[in-house]
Amino acid sequence: MFRAFLIKYGEIGIKGKNRYIFENALCDQIRFALKDVDGEFEVTKEQGRIYVEVEGDYDYEETIEALSRVFGITAICPVRLVDNSEWDNLTKEVADYVKNVHGTEEFTFKVEAKRANKSYPLNSPEICREMGAFLLDNFDNMKVDVHNPDVHINIEVRSRAYIYSTIIPGPGGMPVGSNGKAMLLLSGGIDSPVAGYMVAKRGVTIEATYFHAPPYTSERAKQKVIDLAKIVSRYTGPIKLNIINFTDIQLYIYEQCPHDELTIIMRRYMMKISETIAKESGCLGLITGESIGQVASQTMQSLNATNEVCTMPVYRPLIAFDKNDIIAISEKIDTYETSILPFEDCCTIFVAKHPVTKPNVNAIRRSEYKLEEKIQELVNTALETREVVICE
Protein backbone atom coordinates (compact mmCIF):
# COMPACT_ATOMS: atom_id res chain seq x y z
CA MET A 1 0.00 0.00 0.00
CA PHE A 2 1.32 3.44 -0.92
CA ARG A 3 1.55 5.98 1.89
CA ALA A 4 2.09 9.04 -0.30
CA PHE A 5 1.42 10.56 -3.71
CA LEU A 6 3.58 12.94 -5.71
CA ILE A 7 1.39 15.53 -7.45
CA LYS A 8 2.76 16.99 -10.67
CA TYR A 9 1.54 20.21 -12.23
CA GLY A 10 2.14 21.83 -15.61
CA GLU A 11 1.85 25.52 -16.47
CA ILE A 12 1.81 26.56 -12.81
CA GLY A 13 5.54 25.95 -12.98
CA ILE A 14 6.06 28.93 -15.33
CA LYS A 15 4.20 31.50 -13.23
CA GLY A 16 7.37 33.14 -11.92
CA LYS A 17 7.05 35.14 -8.72
CA ASN A 18 3.29 34.41 -8.54
CA ARG A 19 3.82 30.66 -8.67
CA TYR A 20 3.26 30.21 -4.94
CA ILE A 21 -0.26 31.66 -5.28
CA PHE A 22 -1.22 28.96 -7.77
CA GLU A 23 0.53 26.25 -5.75
CA ASN A 24 -1.40 27.29 -2.64
CA ALA A 25 -4.68 27.28 -4.61
CA LEU A 26 -3.87 23.79 -5.89
CA CYS A 27 -3.12 22.55 -2.36
CA ASP A 28 -6.45 23.97 -1.18
CA GLN A 29 -8.31 22.19 -4.00
CA ILE A 30 -6.55 18.91 -3.21
CA ARG A 31 -7.56 19.19 0.45
CA PHE A 32 -11.15 19.92 -0.58
CA ALA A 33 -11.24 16.96 -2.98
CA LEU A 34 -9.97 14.59 -0.25
CA LYS A 35 -12.21 15.82 2.56
CA ASP A 36 -14.82 13.10 1.96
CA VAL A 37 -12.32 10.30 1.32
CA ASP A 38 -11.68 7.92 4.21
CA GLY A 39 -8.23 8.53 5.67
CA GLU A 40 -6.14 11.31 7.20
CA PHE A 41 -4.31 13.23 4.46
CA GLU A 42 -1.59 15.85 4.73
CA VAL A 43 -0.84 18.06 1.73
CA THR A 44 2.62 19.67 1.66
CA LYS A 45 4.88 21.62 -0.73
CA GLU A 46 8.61 21.07 -1.14
CA GLN A 47 10.92 22.54 -3.78
CA GLY A 48 8.47 22.67 -6.66
CA ARG A 49 6.70 19.47 -5.65
CA ILE A 50 3.37 18.83 -3.95
CA TYR A 51 2.94 15.69 -1.86
CA VAL A 52 -0.10 14.02 -0.35
CA GLU A 53 0.75 11.77 2.59
CA VAL A 54 -1.75 9.53 4.35
CA GLU A 55 -1.96 8.17 7.88
CA GLY A 56 -3.76 4.95 8.74
CA ASP A 57 -6.17 3.04 6.53
CA TYR A 58 -7.54 4.66 3.39
CA ASP A 59 -9.23 3.76 0.10
CA TYR A 60 -6.60 3.87 -2.64
CA GLU A 61 -9.01 3.82 -5.60
CA GLU A 62 -11.22 6.48 -4.07
CA THR A 63 -8.17 8.65 -3.39
CA ILE A 64 -6.99 8.39 -7.00
CA GLU A 65 -10.50 9.14 -8.27
CA ALA A 66 -10.74 12.26 -6.08
CA LEU A 67 -7.30 13.54 -7.12
CA SER A 68 -8.03 12.90 -10.81
CA ARG A 69 -10.82 15.52 -10.65
CA VAL A 70 -8.60 18.34 -9.36
CA PHE A 71 -7.84 20.93 -12.02
CA GLY A 72 -4.16 21.88 -12.07
CA ILE A 73 -2.89 18.31 -11.57
CA THR A 74 -1.18 16.87 -14.65
CA ALA A 75 -0.09 13.59 -13.03
CA ILE A 76 -0.57 11.56 -9.85
CA CYS A 77 2.33 9.33 -8.85
CA PRO A 78 1.90 6.81 -6.02
CA VAL A 79 5.28 6.85 -4.27
CA ARG A 80 7.28 4.75 -1.84
CA LEU A 81 8.54 7.08 0.89
CA VAL A 82 12.02 6.35 2.25
CA ASP A 83 13.01 8.24 5.40
CA ASN A 84 16.51 6.75 5.48
CA SER A 85 18.03 7.43 2.04
CA GLU A 86 21.48 5.99 2.80
CA TRP A 87 22.55 3.93 -0.18
CA ASP A 88 22.18 0.45 1.31
CA ASN A 89 18.71 1.24 2.60
CA LEU A 90 17.72 2.93 -0.66
CA THR A 91 18.69 -0.11 -2.76
CA LYS A 92 16.75 -2.34 -0.38
CA GLU A 93 13.65 -0.15 -0.70
CA VAL A 94 13.91 0.05 -4.50
CA ALA A 95 14.25 -3.74 -4.73
CA ASP A 96 11.20 -4.25 -2.53
CA TYR A 97 9.25 -1.68 -4.56
CA VAL A 98 10.10 -3.34 -7.88
CA LYS A 99 9.23 -6.78 -6.56
CA ASN A 100 5.84 -5.70 -5.20
CA VAL A 101 4.77 -3.39 -8.02
CA HIS A 102 6.15 -5.13 -11.12
CA GLY A 103 6.37 -8.77 -10.08
CA THR A 104 8.30 -11.45 -11.93
CA GLU A 105 7.22 -10.84 -15.55
CA GLU A 106 10.04 -9.81 -17.88
CA PHE A 107 10.27 -6.09 -18.69
CA THR A 108 12.74 -3.43 -19.75
CA PHE A 109 13.53 -0.50 -17.52
CA LYS A 110 15.37 2.77 -17.15
CA VAL A 111 16.33 4.48 -13.90
CA GLU A 112 15.75 8.23 -13.75
CA ALA A 113 17.02 10.14 -10.72
CA LYS A 114 16.81 13.67 -9.35
CA ARG A 115 19.04 14.76 -6.50
CA ALA A 116 17.52 17.88 -4.94
CA ASN A 117 19.54 17.21 -1.77
CA LYS A 118 22.98 18.40 -2.90
CA SER A 119 24.67 16.94 0.18
CA TYR A 120 23.83 13.41 -0.97
CA PRO A 121 27.11 11.60 -1.84
CA LEU A 122 25.97 10.48 -5.31
CA ASN A 123 24.80 12.87 -8.01
CA SER A 124 21.88 12.11 -10.34
CA PRO A 125 23.81 10.29 -13.11
CA GLU A 126 25.65 8.23 -10.49
CA ILE A 127 22.38 7.21 -8.82
CA CYS A 128 21.02 6.13 -12.21
CA ARG A 129 24.11 4.13 -13.07
CA GLU A 130 24.58 2.44 -9.69
CA MET A 131 20.90 1.65 -9.18
CA GLY A 132 20.59 0.26 -12.71
CA ALA A 133 23.55 -2.03 -12.08
CA PHE A 134 22.10 -3.13 -8.74
CA LEU A 135 18.74 -4.03 -10.31
CA LEU A 136 20.37 -5.97 -13.16
CA ASP A 137 22.39 -7.97 -10.62
CA ASN A 138 19.36 -8.82 -8.48
CA PHE A 139 16.48 -9.30 -10.95
CA ASP A 140 16.74 -11.78 -13.80
CA ASN A 141 13.49 -10.56 -15.35
CA MET A 142 14.75 -6.98 -15.92
CA LYS A 143 16.74 -5.62 -18.86
CA VAL A 144 17.92 -2.08 -19.49
CA ASP A 145 16.45 -0.05 -22.36
CA VAL A 146 17.33 3.63 -22.10
CA HIS A 147 15.43 4.59 -25.28
CA ASN A 148 12.01 2.94 -25.00
CA PRO A 149 11.69 1.13 -21.65
CA ASP A 150 8.55 -0.59 -20.42
CA VAL A 151 9.08 0.94 -16.97
CA HIS A 152 10.66 4.19 -15.81
CA ILE A 153 11.88 3.76 -12.22
CA ASN A 154 12.02 7.27 -10.79
CA ILE A 155 14.06 8.11 -7.69
CA GLU A 156 14.02 11.57 -6.16
CA VAL A 157 16.38 12.30 -3.28
CA ARG A 158 15.28 15.26 -1.19
CA SER A 159 15.04 15.44 2.60
CA ARG A 160 13.67 11.95 2.06
CA ALA A 161 13.75 9.67 -0.99
CA TYR A 162 10.74 9.04 -3.20
CA ILE A 163 10.42 5.99 -5.47
CA TYR A 164 7.76 5.69 -8.15
CA SER A 165 7.09 4.19 -11.58
CA THR A 166 3.34 4.62 -12.00
CA ILE A 167 2.11 7.90 -13.49
CA ILE A 168 -1.66 8.44 -13.55
CA PRO A 169 -2.81 11.33 -15.79
CA GLY A 170 -4.60 14.25 -14.15
CA PRO A 171 -7.05 16.67 -15.79
CA GLY A 172 -4.52 19.51 -16.24
CA GLY A 173 -5.66 23.13 -16.33
CA MET A 174 -5.44 25.58 -13.45
CA PRO A 175 -6.68 25.20 -9.85
CA VAL A 176 -10.21 26.51 -9.31
CA GLY A 177 -10.16 29.83 -7.49
CA SER A 178 -6.97 31.11 -9.12
CA ASN A 179 -8.65 33.05 -11.96
CA GLY A 180 -11.73 34.85 -10.67
CA LYS A 181 -15.40 33.93 -10.78
CA ALA A 182 -18.07 33.69 -13.50
CA MET A 183 -21.80 33.03 -13.80
CA LEU A 184 -22.88 29.95 -15.79
CA LEU A 185 -26.27 29.95 -17.49
CA LEU A 186 -27.11 26.34 -16.68
CA SER A 187 -29.92 24.50 -18.47
CA GLY A 188 -30.83 20.84 -18.47
CA GLY A 189 -29.11 20.21 -21.80
CA ILE A 190 -25.81 18.68 -22.79
CA ASP A 191 -23.89 21.87 -23.57
CA SER A 192 -23.98 24.17 -20.55
CA PRO A 193 -22.57 21.71 -17.97
CA VAL A 194 -19.65 21.07 -20.34
CA ALA A 195 -19.13 24.83 -20.75
CA GLY A 196 -18.99 25.27 -16.98
CA TYR A 197 -16.52 22.39 -16.65
CA MET A 198 -14.24 23.82 -19.33
CA VAL A 199 -14.09 27.35 -17.90
CA ALA A 200 -13.57 25.96 -14.38
CA LYS A 201 -10.62 24.00 -15.78
CA ARG A 202 -8.94 27.35 -16.38
CA GLY A 203 -9.15 28.17 -12.67
CA VAL A 204 -12.48 30.04 -12.63
CA THR A 205 -14.89 29.64 -9.70
CA ILE A 206 -18.38 28.81 -10.98
CA GLU A 207 -21.78 30.12 -9.86
CA ALA A 208 -24.88 29.22 -11.89
CA THR A 209 -28.34 30.46 -12.83
CA TYR A 210 -31.20 28.25 -14.02
CA PHE A 211 -34.51 29.49 -15.44
CA HIS A 212 -37.50 27.45 -14.34
CA ALA A 213 -41.01 27.82 -15.79
CA PRO A 214 -43.61 26.02 -13.65
CA PRO A 215 -46.09 24.53 -14.45
CA TYR A 216 -44.75 24.27 -18.01
CA THR A 217 -41.58 22.68 -16.69
CA SER A 218 -41.81 20.08 -13.94
CA GLU A 219 -40.07 19.71 -10.60
CA ARG A 220 -38.22 16.80 -12.19
CA ALA A 221 -36.75 19.24 -14.74
CA LYS A 222 -35.51 21.42 -11.90
CA GLN A 223 -34.09 18.43 -10.03
CA LYS A 224 -32.30 17.37 -13.21
CA VAL A 225 -30.47 20.71 -13.30
CA ILE A 226 -29.60 20.45 -9.60
CA ASP A 227 -28.22 16.97 -10.27
CA LEU A 228 -26.14 18.31 -13.17
CA ALA A 229 -24.74 21.07 -10.95
CA LYS A 230 -23.80 18.47 -8.34
CA ILE A 231 -21.95 16.39 -10.94
CA VAL A 232 -20.03 19.42 -12.22
CA SER A 233 -19.26 20.45 -8.62
CA ARG A 234 -17.17 17.29 -8.25
CA TYR A 235 -14.64 19.13 -10.41
CA THR A 236 -15.33 22.76 -9.51
CA GLY A 237 -16.13 22.64 -5.82
CA PRO A 238 -19.52 23.78 -4.45
CA ILE A 239 -21.74 25.61 -6.95
CA LYS A 240 -24.26 28.21 -5.82
CA LEU A 241 -27.29 27.64 -8.08
CA ASN A 242 -29.78 30.50 -8.49
CA ILE A 243 -33.17 29.18 -9.63
CA ILE A 244 -35.30 31.87 -11.30
CA ASN A 245 -39.05 31.50 -11.80
CA PHE A 246 -39.29 32.69 -15.40
CA THR A 247 -42.93 31.80 -16.13
CA ASP A 248 -44.55 35.24 -15.87
CA ILE A 249 -41.78 36.85 -17.92
CA GLN A 250 -42.10 34.24 -20.65
CA LEU A 251 -45.89 34.51 -20.79
CA TYR A 252 -45.72 38.31 -21.00
CA ILE A 253 -43.18 38.14 -23.84
CA TYR A 254 -45.35 35.51 -25.54
CA GLU A 255 -48.41 37.80 -25.33
CA GLN A 256 -46.69 41.01 -26.47
CA CYS A 257 -43.99 40.09 -28.99
CA PRO A 258 -43.82 38.46 -32.44
CA HIS A 259 -43.57 34.72 -32.00
CA ASP A 260 -40.64 34.30 -34.37
CA GLU A 261 -38.64 36.58 -32.03
CA LEU A 262 -39.65 34.84 -28.79
CA THR A 263 -36.45 32.82 -28.35
CA ILE A 264 -34.16 35.80 -28.88
CA ILE A 265 -36.12 38.15 -26.61
CA MET A 266 -36.41 35.54 -23.85
CA ARG A 267 -32.71 34.85 -24.18
CA ARG A 268 -31.92 38.56 -23.86
CA TYR A 269 -33.85 38.74 -20.58
CA MET A 270 -32.11 35.62 -19.31
CA MET A 271 -28.78 37.32 -19.99
CA LYS A 272 -29.91 40.52 -18.25
CA ILE A 273 -31.13 38.68 -15.16
CA SER A 274 -28.01 36.48 -15.00
CA GLU A 275 -25.80 39.55 -15.30
CA THR A 276 -27.64 41.27 -12.45
CA ILE A 277 -27.02 38.28 -10.16
CA ALA A 278 -23.46 37.98 -11.44
CA LYS A 279 -22.65 41.55 -10.47
CA GLU A 280 -24.11 41.02 -7.00
CA SER A 281 -21.90 37.93 -6.59
CA GLY A 282 -18.67 39.51 -7.77
CA CYS A 283 -18.51 37.58 -11.03
CA LEU A 284 -16.35 38.85 -13.89
CA GLY A 285 -18.33 37.37 -16.78
CA LEU A 286 -21.11 35.08 -17.98
CA ILE A 287 -20.64 31.54 -19.36
CA THR A 288 -22.94 29.89 -21.89
CA GLY A 289 -22.88 26.59 -23.76
CA GLU A 290 -23.59 28.18 -27.14
CA SER A 291 -22.03 26.83 -30.33
CA ILE A 292 -22.24 28.67 -33.65
CA GLY A 293 -25.19 27.53 -35.75
CA GLN A 294 -26.31 24.70 -33.45
CA VAL A 295 -29.85 26.14 -33.11
CA ALA A 296 -31.65 29.29 -34.26
CA SER A 297 -30.64 31.27 -31.18
CA GLN A 298 -26.97 30.49 -31.81
CA THR A 299 -26.39 31.93 -35.27
CA MET A 300 -23.89 34.77 -35.46
CA GLN A 301 -26.73 37.26 -35.78
CA SER A 302 -28.58 35.78 -32.80
CA LEU A 303 -25.47 35.79 -30.64
CA ASN A 304 -24.92 39.43 -31.57
CA ALA A 305 -28.49 40.24 -30.51
CA THR A 306 -28.12 38.58 -27.10
CA ASN A 307 -24.65 40.03 -26.53
CA GLU A 308 -26.04 43.50 -27.01
CA VAL A 309 -27.80 43.53 -23.63
CA CYS A 310 -24.66 42.53 -21.67
CA THR A 311 -22.02 44.79 -20.22
CA MET A 312 -19.99 41.83 -18.91
CA PRO A 313 -17.88 39.57 -21.13
CA VAL A 314 -19.70 36.42 -22.28
CA TYR A 315 -17.46 33.34 -22.36
CA ARG A 316 -18.48 30.63 -24.83
CA PRO A 317 -15.92 27.81 -24.59
CA LEU A 318 -17.91 25.56 -26.97
CA ILE A 319 -18.36 28.18 -29.68
CA ALA A 320 -16.57 26.20 -32.44
CA PHE A 321 -17.28 22.67 -31.21
CA ASP A 322 -19.31 20.09 -33.12
CA LYS A 323 -22.06 18.38 -31.15
CA ASN A 324 -20.12 15.11 -31.10
CA ASP A 325 -17.15 16.91 -29.52
CA ILE A 326 -19.42 18.25 -26.78
CA ILE A 327 -21.06 14.87 -26.19
CA ALA A 328 -17.63 13.24 -25.83
CA ILE A 329 -16.70 15.64 -23.02
CA SER A 330 -20.11 15.25 -21.34
CA GLU A 331 -19.62 11.48 -21.30
CA LYS A 332 -16.13 11.90 -19.86
CA ILE A 333 -17.38 14.07 -16.97
CA ASP A 334 -20.51 11.92 -16.41
CA THR A 335 -23.12 14.59 -17.20
CA TYR A 336 -24.40 13.06 -20.45
CA GLU A 337 -26.82 10.47 -19.03
CA THR A 338 -28.42 13.09 -16.79
CA SER A 339 -28.56 15.71 -19.57
CA ILE A 340 -30.55 13.43 -21.90
CA LEU A 341 -33.28 12.66 -19.37
CA PRO A 342 -36.57 13.65 -21.09
CA PHE A 343 -37.61 16.64 -18.96
CA GLU A 344 -38.22 19.83 -20.95
CA ASP A 345 -36.64 23.14 -19.99
CA CYS A 346 -38.25 26.55 -20.37
CA CYS A 347 -36.52 27.32 -23.69
CA THR A 348 -37.95 24.29 -25.48
CA ILE A 349 -41.48 24.79 -24.14
CA PHE A 350 -41.92 28.27 -25.65
CA VAL A 351 -39.92 27.84 -28.86
CA ALA A 352 -41.57 29.15 -32.03
CA LYS A 353 -42.28 26.86 -34.98
CA HIS A 354 -40.22 29.12 -37.26
CA PRO A 355 -37.86 31.21 -35.11
CA VAL A 356 -35.94 34.02 -36.71
CA THR A 357 -32.35 32.96 -37.46
CA LYS A 358 -30.98 36.36 -38.52
CA PRO A 359 -32.57 38.80 -36.08
CA ASN A 360 -32.17 42.52 -36.61
CA VAL A 361 -31.20 44.17 -33.33
CA ASN A 362 -33.23 47.31 -34.07
CA ALA A 363 -36.31 45.21 -34.80
CA ILE A 364 -35.81 43.27 -31.56
CA ARG A 365 -35.57 46.53 -29.61
CA ARG A 366 -38.81 47.79 -31.20
CA SER A 367 -40.56 44.57 -30.13
CA GLU A 368 -39.24 44.96 -26.60
CA TYR A 369 -40.79 48.46 -26.36
CA LYS A 370 -44.14 46.64 -26.07
CA LEU A 371 -42.92 45.14 -22.78
CA GLU A 372 -42.06 48.42 -21.07
CA GLU A 373 -45.28 48.65 -19.07
CA LYS A 374 -44.46 45.88 -16.64
CA ILE A 375 -41.40 43.86 -17.69
CA GLN A 376 -39.11 45.47 -15.11
CA GLU A 377 -41.58 44.70 -12.34
CA LEU A 378 -41.66 41.05 -13.46
CA VAL A 379 -37.87 40.93 -13.58
CA ASN A 380 -37.60 42.42 -10.08
CA THR A 381 -40.09 39.87 -8.75
CA ALA A 382 -38.16 37.01 -10.36
CA LEU A 383 -34.95 38.23 -8.74
CA GLU A 384 -36.53 38.75 -5.32
CA THR A 385 -38.17 35.28 -5.29
CA ARG A 386 -35.22 33.30 -6.61
CA GLU A 387 -34.36 30.03 -4.89
CA VAL A 388 -30.74 29.34 -4.00
CA VAL A 389 -29.38 25.80 -3.78
CA ILE A 390 -25.78 24.98 -2.84
CA CYS A 391 -24.77 22.01 -4.99
CA GLU A 392 -21.86 19.87 -3.83
SULVEN-V450102 format. One line per field, one symbol per residue. burial: b if it has 16 or more other ideal C-beta (glycine too) atoms within 10 Angstrom, else e. A space follows every 50 residues. Layout:
# SULVEN-V450102
burial = ???
This chain:
# SULVEN-V450102
burial = ebebbbbbbeebeeeeeeeeebbebbbbbbebbbeebeeebebeeeeebb bbebeeebeeeebeebbeebbbbbbbbbbbebeebeeeebeebbeebbee bbeeeebebbbbbbbeeeebebebeebbebbbebbeeebeebeeeeeebe bebbbbbbebbbbbbeeeebbebbbbbbbebbbbbbbbbbbbbbbbbbbb bbbbbbbbbbbbbeebbeeebbebbbbbbbbbbebbbebbbbbbbbbbbb ebbeebbeebbbbbbbbbbbbebbbbbbeeeebbbbbbbbbeebbbbbbe ebbebbeebbebebbbbbeebeeeebbebbeebebbebbeeeeebbbbeb beeebbbebebeebeebbeebeeebeebbeebeeebeebebe
